[in-house]
Amino acid sequence: MNNNNAIERQESQAVQKVEPTQPAAIYTPLVDIVETNDAFTFQADMPGANAQDIDVTYENNVLTIQAKVQPQHRDNYLLQEYGTGHYYRQFSLNTPVDPDAIKADFRDGVLELQVPKAATAKTRKIQIRAAS
Amino acid sequence: MLGRMMNDLAPLMELQNHMNQLFENFFEDMPSQRGYNAGYPGVNVWEENDAAYLEAELPGLTLNDVELTVTGNEFTISGERKIAEQPGAAYHRRERATGKFSRTLRLPWDVDADKVEARLQNGILSVKLPKAEASKPKKIKLLSA
C-alpha cells in the first residue's frame, strides 16, 4: 500500500529493532549452539566487531546478540565480495537459564557465550530405593 | 570462403579474448550472493598508491593458522579452521564451517614479496601488497629532435 500517510510511515520506521547511527546493512552472524547438561554454549562468528561494541542482552527468555560495526565504503574497489555492517541475532530459549551467570568472551572475531541453565532445569538422577 | 572470413575476424576475436581474460583475472568466479561461493574467504580488494589492499573475513583464526604466499603476481591465502568438539554435548545448530581452505588471487602486476604487510585482528585479515618496482609505470623521456 502507499505510505502516503505520514504517520504510518513514521511508525513503520520506528518498529526497527536495531537503530544504527548511520545507514548500514545488518547481517546475521553464523552461530553454533551446543547444549550440555549444565549450560548452553553459543559461538557466533562476528568478524570486524570490537568487544566494546557488542551487546548481549537476555530478557523474557530471549537472548539477543548485536554488534555495531563501522561499515566501510570505498569508491574504488577492484573486487568486493562481502559487505560490512552491523550484526544482529535473537534466540528464544525454552529452558530456564541463569542470566546473571552468563559469560561472554570475544576473541579473533568469535563471540562465545556460556549460558548456564537454571538449577531447576538440569536433569537430576532420581535414586531408586530397592525394596528389601 | 569460410576460412577467409575467420582470418578477417581473427584480430577482433583476439581482442575479445583479451578483454575476457582481463576480467577473469579478477572475477575468477562470480559470487552469487553474500556468501563464499567465489571461494573461501570472500575478499575485498582495492588499489591505492602503487599497492593493492586486501581484506578478508577469517573469524576464529590467528596468524598461526593462516599461510600467505606470494608468487609473482599471485597471492594465496590458505589455512585450516578447526572448531573444538565437545564430547557428550548435543548440537542444536551447526552453522559454522570448518576445514582447510586455499584461495589464489591474481593481480595485474607483480607483487614485491618483501614489502607485503599482513595483520589479522578481530577475525579480519588485512594485507598490503605493494607493486614490484619493475611493474611500476615509468615515464619515457622524449628526446627533442
Interface residues (C-beta under 8 A of the other chain):
Chain A: Y27 L30 V31 D32 I33 V34 E35 T36 T41 Q43 D45 M46 P47 G48 A49 N50 Q72 R74 N76 Y77 L78 L79 Q80 E81 Y82 G83 D108 G109 V110
Chain B: F26 F27 P31 R34 Y36 A38 G42 V43 N44 V45 W46 E47 E48 A52 E57 L58 P59 G60 L61 T62 I83 Q86 G88 A89 A90 Y91 H92 R93 R94 E95 R96 L105 L120 N122 G123 I124
